[in-house]
């Protein structure tokens, strides 16, 4: 059994979730989905930039 460690952080540590995000994206690619094409071409860097823009707009991530 793997141990899951949950940490709370701010936008400065978004890179910590990159491996998890990529694995989730790979999982979604194997599933039937209307979003396959979008997910396939949506990189972590693009997702990160999107989240950072939301942070700037809302001052909350």
Backbone torsions as a table, in degrees:
resi	resn	phi	psi	omega
1	UNK	NA	131.0	178.8
2	UNK	-83.1	146.4	176.1
3	UNK	-93.0	131.2	178.8
4	UNK	-103.5	129.1	178.9
5	UNK	-114.9	123.2	179.8
6	UNK	-104.8	128.3	176.9
7	UNK	-124.4	150.3	175.1
8	UNK	-108.7	130.8	-177.1
9	UNK	-145.5	-172.9	179.1
10	UNK	-111.6	-171.6	-176.5
11	UNK	-64.6	-16.7	-177.8
12	UNK	-70.6	-17.1	-177.4
13	UNK	-113.0	26.8	179.9
14	UNK	-58.4	-29.4	-179.1
15	UNK	-62.3	-19.0	178.1
16	UNK	-63.2	-28.1	-177.1
17	UNK	-91.6	-3.7	-176.6
18	UNK	-54.9	-49.1	179.9
19	UNK	-59.9	-41.4	179.1
20	UNK	-66.2	-42.6	179.7
21	UNK	-62.0	-42.5	-179.6
22	UNK	-65.9	-39.1	177.0
23	UNK	-66.1	-40.5	177.5
24	UNK	-64.1	-41.2	178.0
25	UNK	-62.5	-42.2	176.6
26	UNK	-61.9	-41.9	177.6
27	UNK	-59.9	-45.6	179.9
28	UNK	-64.7	-30.8	178.0
29	UNK	-65.5	-29.7	180.0
30	UNK	-81.4	-11.3	-178.0
31	UNK	-95.7	158.5	172.9
32	UNK	-73.9	125.6	-176.9
33	UNK	-157.2	145.5	174.6
34	UNK	-75.9	-10.4	-175.6
35	UNK	-104.4	9.9	-176.1
36	UNK	-53.9	-47.8	-178.8
37	UNK	-62.4	-41.4	179.1
38	UNK	-64.8	-49.7	-178.0
39	UNK	-62.5	-37.9	-177.4
40	UNK	-62.7	-32.9	-176.6
41	UNK	-102.6	3.7	-176.6
42	UNK	-98.5	106.6	-175.8
43	UNK	-84.8	163.2	176.8
44	UNK	-61.5	-39.1	-179.9
45	UNK	-59.5	-41.4	177.8
46	UNK	-65.0	-42.1	179.0
47	UNK	-63.5	-42.3	-180.0
48	UNK	-61.3	-46.2	179.1
49	UNK	-61.8	-39.0	177.5
50	UNK	-62.3	-44.8	178.9
51	UNK	-65.5	-39.2	179.7
52	UNK	-66.0	-35.9	176.3
53	UNK	-64.6	-39.3	176.7
54	UNK	-64.0	-38.0	179.3
55	UNK	-63.2	-44.4	179.4
56	UNK	-62.9	-39.2	-177.5
57	UNK	-73.0	-38.2	-174.2
58	UNK	-106.8	-11.0	-174.0
59	UNK	54.4	27.5	179.0
60	UNK	-154.7	131.2	-179.9
61	UNK	-110.3	NA	NA
